[in-house]
Amino acid sequence: MNTPLLAVPVAAPILGAAITVLVGVRRELQRVVTVAVLSVMVVVAALLLARVDEHGHLVARAGGWTAPLGITLVVDRFAAIMLLVSTIVLLIVAVYAMGQAGEERERVSFHPLYLVLAAGVSTSFVTGDLFNLFVAFEMMLAASYVLITLGGRPDQVRAGMTYVVISLVASTLFITTLALLYAATGTVNMADLAIRLGEVDPALRHGFSVMLLIVFGIKAGLFPLFFWLPDSYPTAPGPVTAIFAGLLTKVGVYAIVRTQTLMFPPGRGGADWGDDLLLWVAGATMVVGVIGAIAQDDMKRILAFHIISQIGYMIMGLGLFTVAGVAAAVFYVIHHIVVKTALFLVAGLVDRRAGTARLSSVGGLVRTAPVIAALFAVPALSLAGLPPFSGFLAKFSLTDAGLASSSHAIVAVGLAVGLFTLFSMTKIWTGVFWGDPDTAPERAPQTGDRFGGPLPMVLATLCLVVVSVGFSLWAGPIHELSQRAAVDLLDSTGYIEAVLGGAAP
C-alpha cells in the first residue's frame, strides 16, 4: 500500500532543524518548533502503525521511481513499532532537556542537532535500501559527534574522540561492504538483495552477512565490539546520554534484525551458520556487560554496561530464528528503549540533586528525594526482570522461546545474567538511595526542589515510567503485535512484494 505519510518522519525533523537554525538565539521559539515537530512525528508514527497493522506493508517511492531504482521508503510492523516508540522517547527527552539548566539553554545548536539526530533515527527505520541506511547513520553520527561533547569538558572530549574514531571505522567498513555488495549483485535495495543474494556463492554470501553483522554490531555494542560504549555515553550531557543509551544502540539492533532476517534468512545463509554464531555472541555480550556493571562505582557507568548486557538478550531472540524468539526480541527491544532511557533520566536527576552519580558520594536520597527514589525503583525492577514489570515479561518470553528451541545453554546464561542484573540494581539502590555518603560529592548539591528536581525533568521521567508500566498492563496486545511483526520478519515475501511489486521468489 502506497502512502505519502512515510516521508513525514524523514522530512519533518530536517525542516524543523532548519527552522531552529533560522530563529537562532530565540530559545522559546526553538523549543516550540522542537516540541511541535516531534509531536507531529508521534502522531504520524501512530497512524502508520495502525495502517500497517491493518493493511500490511506501506511503501512510498520518491519521484515515482520503482524499486530497485530510486529511493524507496517501506514500513512493516517492526519498523512502525520502532518508529512510534522512538519518537515518543525523543519527545519526552526533549521536554526533560528543556527543564535542565545545561546545554539546552546554553547552546543554540542543541535543538538543530537534536532534530537532525531524530531525522537519522526515523530514516533508519523507514528506508528500504542499505545506502540510505548508511546516510541515516551518518546523519545520526554527525549530530551525535557534537552532542556528546557539548560542554567541552576534558573527559567529554577524550570520550568523544574515541566515539568519533570508532564510528568512522564502522562507517568506512559499512560503505566498503556496500560497494562489494553492489559489485556482486548490482543493487543495494534490501528487497532486491534478498533475491539476488540467493544467487551468489554461499561463501561470499556468508562473508557479506558477517561484514554487516560487524558494522551493525559496533553500533549496537555487541561483544567484542562494545569497548567504546561505557566510556563514551556517561560523559555526555544528561538528556543526550539518555537518548543515546535508549535509542542509538537499538538502531544498530534494528539493522541487525532487518538484514539478518530479510537478506540472510535460515536456509539462505542464515540457519547453516548464523544460529550458533548469534547465540554465542548474545551469551558473551550478556556476560561481559553484566560483569562490567557489577565492577563499577558510578550509577551512569553501571547503567552503561547494562546497555551491553541487555543487547545480548535481543540478539538471543534473533538467534533462535523462530516466531516466538523474534517476537520476544521485538518486545524486549521496545521495552528496553523506554526502561533504559527512564533510568538515565533518573541518573540525571540524581547527579543534579547530589552533585555526583558516584555511589560512594551520594546516599540517603530515599529520605531527601523520595520522588526520585520512586522513579528509579520501577524501571530498575523492570530491567532486573522482576514480576509484574515489562522486563519480566520480556525475559519470560525469551526463556520460553529458548526452551522451546532446546537452546538450554543460552537460557541458563540469560537467567544467570538476570540475577546479576538484580544485584547491580540493588547496589545502586543501596549506594544512592539507602546508605550514607562516604566521600564528598564532585559538585555542590542542588536542593530545594519540591519534587527532587525541576518540574519538567521530573514529569518527563514520570511519563516514561508510566509508559513502562503500560507495557506491563497491556503486555498481551503488545506481545501479539510483536508476534505479527515476527511473522513479517521471518517471512520476507510480503516485504519483497510490497517493494518490488510481486517479484518475491
LINRAVEN-V387216 format. One record per residue. N is the residue number from 1. NEAR is the number of other ideal C-beta (glycine too) atoms within 8 Angstrom. Layout:
BEGIN
n:N near:NEAR
n:N near:NEAR
END
This chain:
BEGIN
n:1 near:9
n:2 near:7
n:3 near:10
n:4 near:7
n:5 near:11
n:6 near:15
n:7 near:10
n:8 near:11
n:9 near:17
n:10 near:13
n:11 near:8
n:12 near:12
n:13 near:16
n:14 near:11
n:15 near:9
n:16 near:13
n:17 near:14
n:18 near:9
n:19 near:9
n:20 near:14
n:21 near:8
n:22 near:6
n:23 near:9
n:24 near:6
n:25 near:4
n:26 near:7
n:27 near:8
n:28 near:6
n:29 near:9
n:30 near:12
n:31 near:10
n:32 near:8
n:33 near:13
n:34 near:14
n:35 near:11
n:36 near:9
n:37 near:14
n:38 near:14
n:39 near:9
n:40 near:10
n:41 near:17
n:42 near:12
n:43 near:8
n:44 near:12
n:45 near:13
n:46 near:9
n:47 near:9
n:48 near:16
n:49 near:13
n:50 near:8
n:51 near:12
n:52 near:14
n:53 near:9
n:54 near:5
n:55 near:6
n:56 near:7
n:57 near:13
n:58 near:17
n:59 near:15
n:60 near:13
n:61 near:13
n:62 near:10
n:63 near:6
n:64 near:6
n:65 near:9
n:66 near:7
n:67 near:14
n:68 near:10
n:69 near:5
n:70 near:10
n:71 near:11
n:72 near:16
n:73 near:14
n:74 near:17
n:75 near:14
n:76 near:13
n:77 near:12
n:78 near:13
n:79 near:13
n:80 near:15
n:81 near:14
n:82 near:13
n:83 near:16
n:84 near:13
n:85 near:11
n:86 near:14
n:87 near:15
n:88 near:10
n:89 near:15
n:90 near:15
n:91 near:13
n:92 near:12
n:93 near:15
n:94 near:13
n:95 near:12
n:96 near:17
n:97 near:15
n:98 near:9
n:99 near:12
n:100 near:15
n:101 near:4
n:102 near:11
n:103 near:11
n:104 near:11
n:105 near:8
n:106 near:5
n:107 near:8
n:108 near:8
n:109 near:8
n:110 near:12
n:111 near:14
n:112 near:11
n:113 near:12
n:114 near:14
n:115 near:15
n:116 near:14
n:117 near:14
n:118 near:14
n:119 near:14
n:120 near:15
n:121 near:15
n:122 near:15
n:123 near:14
n:124 near:14
n:125 near:14
n:126 near:14
n:127 near:13
n:128 near:14
n:129 near:12
n:130 near:12
n:131 near:8
n:132 near:11
n:133 near:11
n:134 near:12
n:135 near:9
n:136 near:13
n:137 near:14
n:138 near:10
n:139 near:13
n:140 near:14
n:141 near:11
n:142 near:9
n:143 near:13
n:144 near:14
n:145 near:12
n:146 near:10
n:147 near:14
n:148 near:15
n:149 near:11
n:150 near:14
n:151 near:8
n:152 near:6
n:153 near:7
n:154 near:5
n:155 near:7
n:156 near:14
n:157 near:10
n:158 near:9
n:159 near:13
n:160 near:13
n:161 near:8
n:162 near:11
n:163 near:13
n:164 near:9
n:165 near:8
n:166 near:10
n:167 near:11
n:168 near:8
n:169 near:9
n:170 near:11
n:171 near:12
n:172 near:8
n:173 near:12
n:174 near:11
n:175 near:9
n:176 near:8
n:177 near:12
n:178 near:12
n:179 near:8
n:180 near:10
n:181 near:13
n:182 near:10
n:183 near:6
n:184 near:8
n:185 near:11
n:186 near:4
n:187 near:10
n:188 near:11
n:189 near:13
n:190 near:14
n:191 near:19
n:192 near:14
n:193 near:15
n:194 near:14
n:195 near:13
n:196 near:11
n:197 near:14
n:198 near:9
n:199 near:5
n:200 near:10
n:201 near:5
n:202 near:7
n:203 near:6
n:204 near:9
n:205 near:14
n:206 near:10
n:207 near:8
n:208 near:15
n:209 near:15
n:210 near:8
n:211 near:11
n:212 near:13
n:213 near:10
n:214 near:10
n:215 near:12
n:216 near:13
n:217 near:13
n:218 near:15
n:219 near:13
n:220 near:14
n:221 near:14
n:222 near:13
n:223 near:11
n:224 near:7
n:225 near:9
n:226 near:13
n:227 near:6
n:228 near:9
n:229 near:12
n:230 near:12
n:231 near:9
n:232 near:13
n:233 near:13
n:234 near:12
n:235 near:12
n:236 near:15
n:237 near:12
n:238 near:16
n:239 near:15
n:240 near:13
n:241 near:15
n:242 near:14
n:243 near:14
n:244 near:13
n:245 near:15
n:246 near:14
n:247 near:14
n:248 near:12
n:249 near:14
n:250 near:14
n:251 near:14
n:252 near:14
n:253 near:14
n:254 near:14
n:255 near:14
n:256 near:15
n:257 near:15
n:258 near:12
n:259 near:14
n:260 near:15
n:261 near:13
n:262 near:14
n:263 near:13
n:264 near:14
n:265 near:15
n:266 near:8
n:267 near:6
n:268 near:9
n:269 near:13
n:270 near:15
n:271 near:9
n:272 near:6
n:273 near:9
n:274 near:15
n:275 near:12
n:276 near:7
n:277 near:9
n:278 near:13
n:279 near:14
n:280 near:8
n:281 near:14
n:282 near:16
n:283 near:13
n:284 near:11
n:285 near:17
n:286 near:15
n:287 near:12
n:288 near:13
n:289 near:19
n:290 near:15
n:291 near:9
n:292 near:11
n:293 near:16
n:294 near:10
n:295 near:5
n:296 near:9
n:297 near:7
n:298 near:10
n:299 near:15
n:300 near:13
n:301 near:12
n:302 near:13
n:303 near:14
n:304 near:13
n:305 near:14
n:306 near:15
n:307 near:15
n:308 near:17
n:309 near:17
n:310 near:13
n:311 near:15
n:312 near:20
n:313 near:16
n:314 near:15
n:315 near:17
n:316 near:19
n:317 near:16
n:318 near:16
n:319 near:15
n:320 near:15
n:321 near:13
n:322 near:10
n:323 near:9
n:324 near:14
n:325 near:18
n:326 near:18
n:327 near:16
n:328 near:15
n:329 near:17
n:330 near:15
n:331 near:14
n:332 near:16
n:333 near:13
n:334 near:14
n:335 near:15
n:336 near:14
n:337 near:14
n:338 near:17
n:339 near:14
n:340 near:16
n:341 near:17
n:342 near:15
n:343 near:13
n:344 near:15
n:345 near:17
n:346 near:13
n:347 near:14
n:348 near:15
n:349 near:16
n:350 near:15
n:351 near:13
n:352 near:11
n:353 near:16
n:354 near:13
n:355 near:11
n:356 near:10
n:357 near:12
n:358 near:12
n:359 near:11
n:360 near:9
n:361 near:14
n:362 near:16
n:363 near:12
n:364 near:11
n:365 near:15
n:366 near:9
n:367 near:5
n:368 near:8
n:369 near:11
n:370 near:9
n:371 near:9
n:372 near:15
n:373 near:11
n:374 near:8
n:375 near:15
n:376 near:15
n:377 near:9
n:378 near:13
n:379 near:17
n:380 near:12
n:381 near:11
n:382 near:16
n:383 near:15
n:384 near:11
n:385 near:12
n:386 near:9
n:387 near:4
n:388 near:5
n:389 near:14
n:390 near:14
n:391 near:14
n:392 near:12
n:393 near:15
n:394 near:15
n:395 near:13
n:396 near:8
n:397 near:14
n:398 near:17
n:399 near:11
n:400 near:10
n:401 near:15
n:402 near:15
n:403 near:10
n:404 near:8
n:405 near:10
n:406 near:5
n:407 near:10
n:408 near:8
n:409 near:8
n:410 near:13
n:411 near:12
n:412 near:8
n:413 near:11
n:414 near:16
n:415 near:9
n:416 near:8
n:417 near:14
n:418 near:11
n:419 near:8
n:420 near:12
n:421 near:15
n:422 near:11
n:423 near:9
n:424 near:13
n:425 near:12
n:426 near:8
n:427 near:11
n:428 near:14
n:429 near:12
n:430 near:9
n:431 near:14
n:432 near:15
n:433 near:13
n:434 near:9
n:435 near:7
n:436 near:5
n:437 near:11
n:438 near:6
n:439 near:7
n:440 near:4
n:441 near:13
n:442 near:6
n:443 near:6
n:444 near:5
n:445 near:8
n:446 near:8
n:447 near:6
n:448 near:3
n:449 near:9
n:450 near:3
n:451 near:7
n:452 near:12
n:453 near:13
n:454 near:9
n:455 near:8
n:456 near:10
n:457 near:15
n:458 near:15
n:459 near:9
n:460 near:14
n:461 near:14
n:462 near:9
n:463 near:9
n:464 near:15
n:465 near:12
n:466 near:8
n:467 near:10
n:468 near:17
n:469 near:11
n:470 near:8
n:471 near:14
n:472 near:12
n:473 near:6
n:474 near:8
n:475 near:10
n:476 near:6
n:477 near:7
n:478 near:11
n:479 near:12
n:480 near:8
n:481 near:11
n:482 near:14
n:483 near:11
n:484 near:10
n:485 near:15
n:486 near:15
n:487 near:9
n:488 near:13
n:489 near:14
n:490 near:12
n:491 near:7
n:492 near:13
n:493 near:7
n:494 near:12
n:495 near:14
n:496 near:14
n:497 near:11
n:498 near:13
n:499 near:16
n:500 near:13
n:501 near:7
n:502 near:5
n:503 near:9
n:504 near:10
n:505 near:4
END
